[in-house]
């Protein structure tokens, strides 16, 4: 998979969604109090699904929607 910014091929950072599992501290009614541990999850710490070519990818530098190929 590769993402390319349509405005500038030298832009190499993109924003897209991933799905992670977090552990929360909650009250007796299930209301969030805080996220337990490091909020930035890695593959070994709760990543459910990483970046996907079917998701929207936005150039982090200029905000253009990237062209993503498999």
C-alpha positions as CSV (number, residue, x, y, z in Angstrom):
1,X,0.0,0.0,0.0
2,X,1.2,3.5,-0.8
3,X,-0.3,7.0,-0.3
4,X,0.7,9.9,-2.4
5,X,-0.2,13.6,-1.9
6,X,-1.8,14.9,-5.1
7,X,-0.3,18.4,-4.4
8,X,3.3,17.4,-3.6
9,X,4.8,13.9,-3.9
10,X,7.4,15.0,-1.3
11,X,4.7,15.1,1.4
12,X,5.2,11.8,3.2
13,X,2.9,12.0,6.3
14,X,-0.8,11.3,6.3
15,X,-3.7,11.1,8.7
16,X,-6.0,8.1,8.6
17,X,-8.0,6.0,11.0
18,X,-6.9,2.9,12.9
19,X,-8.9,0.9,15.4
20,X,-7.4,0.2,18.9
21,X,-8.5,-1.2,22.1
22,X,-8.0,1.0,25.2
23,X,-8.4,0.1,28.8
24,X,-10.4,2.7,30.7
25,X,-10.9,3.5,34.3
26,X,-14.6,4.0,34.8
27,X,-17.0,4.8,37.6
28,X,-19.8,2.5,38.8
29,X,-22.0,3.7,36.0
30,X,-19.5,3.1,33.2
31,X,-18.6,6.7,32.8
32,X,-15.0,7.3,31.6
33,X,-12.6,8.7,34.1
34,X,-9.2,8.2,32.4
35,X,-7.5,5.9,29.9
36,X,-5.2,3.4,31.6
37,X,-1.6,3.3,30.4
38,X,-0.1,4.9,27.3
39,X,-2.8,6.4,25.1
40,X,-0.6,5.8,22.0
41,X,-1.2,2.2,21.3
42,X,1.2,0.0,19.3
43,X,0.6,-3.3,17.5
44,X,1.4,-5.3,20.6
45,X,-0.7,-3.1,22.9
46,X,-4.2,-3.1,21.4
47,X,-4.1,-2.4,17.7
48,X,-7.2,-4.1,16.2
49,X,-6.9,-2.9,12.6
50,X,-4.2,-0.7,11.1
51,X,-4.4,1.7,8.2
52,X,-6.4,0.5,5.2
53,X,-6.3,1.6,1.6
54,X,-10.1,1.9,1.7
55,X,-10.0,4.6,4.4
56,X,-9.6,8.3,3.7
57,X,-6.0,9.4,4.0
58,X,-5.4,13.1,4.4
59,X,-2.0,14.8,3.8
60,X,-0.7,15.9,7.2
61,X,1.2,18.8,5.5
62,X,-1.4,20.4,3.2
63,X,-4.7,18.7,4.0
64,X,-5.3,17.2,0.5
65,X,-7.0,13.8,0.2
66,X,-4.3,11.4,-0.7
67,X,-4.4,8.9,-3.5
68,X,-3.9,5.4,-2.0
69,X,-3.0,2.3,-3.9
70,X,-2.8,-1.3,-2.6
